[in-house]
Amino acid sequence: MSFEYEFYSVSKIKDFFKQNDANPRKKWGQNFLIDPNILNFILDSIPKEKLEKVNTVAEIGAGLGALTYKLITLNKNLILFEIDPVLIENLKQKNLPLKILEGDVLENLESLKNEKLILVGNLPYYISTDIILLALKKLPHLQFGIFMLQKEFAFRLCKEISSLSIFSLAFGEFHYLKTISENCFFPKPEATSALVSFIPNEIKFEEEKILKFEKFTKSIFWGKRKTISKSISESPFTDQSEKEMFNHFLKEIDFPITKRPEELDKKIYKELLEKI
């Protein structure tokens, strides 16, 4: 069975919203992909070996269904997250072979905690960090992810040393795939976008280690341009015993605590994670 997507043109998207007495909602980050080449790129970026391991593919922010129609061809259980009632009703009327979880993805994502899955989506920029952290922490069987993000955020996540990019090492690693022009969307977003992929670690760390690493990353990055030692000593995220424990541990393994966290590379943090 084949399904044909109908909203590649701006005029058809405008007509759809006019017929439904609605408009794209900026508060929900609604910018619809209209470039089929980008959709094909997303699909081709999902490794075949990852697809073979899963029964489920989940899409965050299905919108009008541009990516949804491509994902159907993967012949997996397809689950969509969508908050807009107008877009939900449109998808329901298509009788597509999928399940829709209606409402806020931050409230519904954990329902997939037992699923072995691939997660994709054009993430609303204003809650990208929240969605990514929730997926990392609450989806232990996540096999692969590919997300559309604001370019600056994608760069910080993949190429810079930041609290989020370092903490995410406890779960896997993000890779910058492709810069996406604002012309690929309607309405055009105010910022350039980028695609990133997420590849999980083969070895899963126990929850206690992840919690310690999260406190550690929050502590060393909270102070602007401070050394690691000073940031830990003044951190609002730890009590005095935890501060002493972190400082003692870092000195014991000869971690460069006189450096600022952004002066180190990911390899050093990966080695630290193994030792915690």
C-alpha positions in Angstrom: 0.0 0.0 0.0 1.4 3.4 -1.0 0.5 6.8 0.4 1.1 10.2 -1.4 2.1 13.3 0.5 0.3 16.5 -0.8 1.9 19.4 1.0 5.3 20.1 -0.7 4.1 23.4 -2.1 3.6 26.6 0.0 0.3 27.3 -1.7 -1.2 23.9 -0.6 -0.1 24.5 3.0 -1.7 27.9 2.9 -4.9 26.4 1.5 -4.9 23.8 4.2 -4.7 26.3 7.0 -7.3 28.6 5.3 -9.8 25.7 5.0 -9.3 24.8 8.6 -9.5 28.5 9.8 -6.0 28.1 11.4 -2.4 29.2 11.0 1.0 27.7 11.6 1.6 28.1 15.4 4.9 29.8 16.2 4.5 28.9 19.9 4.7 25.2 18.9 7.6 25.8 16.5 5.7 24.9 13.4 7.9 25.2 10.3 7.0 22.5 7.8 9.6 20.9 5.5 8.9 21.4 1.8 12.1 20.0 0.4 11.8 16.3 -0.5 15.6 16.1 -0.8 16.0 16.8 2.9 13.4 14.2 3.7 15.2 11.6 1.6 18.5 12.6 3.3 16.9 12.0 6.7 15.7 8.5 5.7 19.0 7.6 4.1 20.8 8.7 7.3 19.2 5.9 9.4 21.7 3.0 9.4 20.2 -0.2 8.1 21.8 -2.2 10.9 19.9 0.0 13.4 16.6 -0.5 11.6 17.1 -4.3 11.7 17.3 -4.1 15.6 14.0 -2.3 16.2 10.3 -2.8 15.8 9.3 0.8 16.4 10.1 4.2 14.9 8.8 7.3 16.7 8.5 10.8 15.2 8.3 14.0 17.3 6.3 16.8 15.8 4.6 15.0 12.8 3.1 18.2 11.6 1.4 17.7 8.2 3.2 14.4 7.7 6.1 15.2 5.3 8.5 12.9 7.1 5.7 10.6 8.3 5.0 9.5 4.8 8.7 8.6 4.3 8.8 6.7 7.6 5.8 4.6 6.7 8.0 3.0 4.0 10.3 1.5 6.7 7.5 -1.0 7.6 8.0 -0.5 11.3 5.5 0.2 14.0 5.2 4.0 13.6 4.3 6.2 16.5 3.8 10.0 16.2 3.8 12.8 18.8 1.7 15.8 17.8 0.2 18.5 19.9 -1.9 20.5 17.4 -5.5 19.3 17.2 -5.9 20.6 13.6 -2.9 18.6 12.4 -3.9 15.5 14.5 -7.3 15.5 12.8 -5.7 15.8 9.4 -3.5 12.8 10.0 -6.3 10.8 11.4 -8.4 11.4 8.3 -5.6 9.9 6.1 -6.1 6.4 7.7 -2.3 5.9 7.8 -0.8 2.8 9.4 0.4 4.5 12.6 -0.5 5.5 16.1 -0.7 9.1 17.3 0.1 10.1 20.8 -1.7 13.4 21.3 -0.5 16.3 23.5 2.8 17.5 24.9 5.7 15.2 23.9 7.4 16.0 27.3 4.5 14.3 29.0 4.2 11.4 26.6 7.7 10.4 25.6 8.3 8.2 28.6 5.5 5.9 27.5 8.0 4.4 25.0 10.5 3.5 27.7 10.1 -0.3 27.0 10.3 0.1 23.3 13.4 -0.7 21.2 13.2 2.2 18.9 14.6 4.8 16.5 13.5 8.4 17.3 13.3 11.2 14.7 11.9 14.6 14.6 11.9 18.3 13.7 12.2 19.5 17.3 10.6 22.7 18.5 13.6 24.9 19.2 12.3 26.3 22.5 12.2 22.8 24.1 14.9 21.0 22.2 17.1 20.6 25.3 14.2 19.3 27.3 13.3 16.7 24.7 16.8 15.5 24.2 17.5 15.1 27.9 14.2 13.3 28.4 15.0 10.9 25.5 18.4 10.2 26.9 17.3 9.5 30.4 13.9 7.8 29.9 14.4 5.7 26.7 17.0 3.1 27.7 16.4 1.1 24.5 16.9 3.9 22.1 19.0 2.6 19.2 19.4 5.7 17.0 18.1 9.2 16.7 18.1 11.9 14.1 16.8 15.4 14.9 16.3 18.8 13.2 17.6 21.5 15.5 18.5 25.1 15.4 22.0 25.3 13.9 23.6 27.1 16.9 22.2 24.6 19.3 23.3 21.7 17.0 26.8 23.1 16.9 26.9 23.4 20.7 25.7 19.9 21.1 28.0 18.2 18.6 31.1 20.4 18.2 31.5 22.5 21.3 32.4 21.6 24.9 29.2 22.4 26.8 27.4 21.0 29.8 24.9 19.2 27.5 27.4 17.8 25.0 29.6 16.4 27.8 26.7 15.0 29.9 25.3 13.3 26.8 28.5 11.2 26.6 27.0 9.1 29.4 24.5 7.8 26.8 26.2 8.1 23.4 27.4 10.7 21.0 25.8 13.3 18.8 27.1 14.0 15.2 26.5 17.0 13.1 25.2 15.8 9.7 24.0 18.7 7.6 23.1 22.4 7.7 19.6 23.1 6.4 18.6 26.4 4.8 15.5 28.2 6.1 14.2 28.1 2.5 13.5 24.4 3.0 10.6 25.3 5.4 7.3 27.1 5.4 7.0 29.3 7.2 10.7 30.1 7.1 12.2 29.8 10.6 14.1 32.8 11.9 17.3 30.8 12.2 19.2 28.3 10.1 18.6 24.6 11.0 20.8 21.5 11.1 20.4 17.8 11.3 22.2 15.8 13.9 22.3 12.1 14.6 22.6 10.3 18.0 24.4 7.0 18.3 24.1 5.3 21.7 26.9 3.7 23.7 27.2 0.0 23.3 27.7 -0.3 27.1 25.0 1.2 29.3 26.1 3.0 32.5 24.3 2.3 35.7 21.9 5.1 36.9 24.1 6.0 39.9 27.1 6.7 37.7 24.9 8.8 35.4 23.5 10.9 38.3 27.0 11.6 39.6 28.2 12.6 36.1 25.2 14.9 35.7 26.0 16.6 38.9 29.6 16.9 37.9 28.9 18.4 34.5 26.3 20.9 36.0 28.9 21.9 38.6 31.9 22.5 36.3 29.9 24.4 33.7 27.7 26.6 35.8 30.4 29.3 36.4 31.4 31.4 33.4 35.2 31.3 32.7 36.0 29.7 36.1 38.4 26.9 36.6 37.0 23.4 37.2 38.2 23.4 40.8 36.6 26.8 41.6 33.3 25.9 39.9 33.0 22.7 41.9 33.9 24.5 45.1 31.2 27.1 44.5 28.6 24.9 42.8 24.9 25.4 43.8 24.2 21.8 42.6 26.2 19.9 45.3 26.5 20.0 49.1 29.8 20.3 50.9 30.4 16.6 51.1 29.9 16.2 47.4 32.2 19.1 46.6 34.9 17.5 48.7 34.3 14.1 47.1 34.6 15.5 43.5 37.7 17.5 44.3 39.4 14.6 46.0 38.5 12.2 43.2 39.7 14.6 40.4 43.0 15.2 42.2 43.4 11.4 42.7 43.2 10.8 38.9 45.3 13.9 38.0 42.3 15.6 36.2 43.3 19.1 35.1 41.2 21.0 37.6 43.1 24.3 37.1 41.8 24.4 33.5 38.4 25.8 32.4 36.0 23.0 31.3 35.8 24.3 27.7 39.6 24.0 27.4 39.5 20.2 27.5 38.4 17.9 24.7 35.7 15.2 24.8 38.3 12.4 25.0 39.3 13.6 28.5 35.7 13.6 29.6 35.1 10.1 28.2 38.0 8.8 30.2 36.7 10.6 33.3 33.2 9.0 32.8 34.8 5.5 32.7 36.6 6.2 36.1 33.7 7.7 38.0 
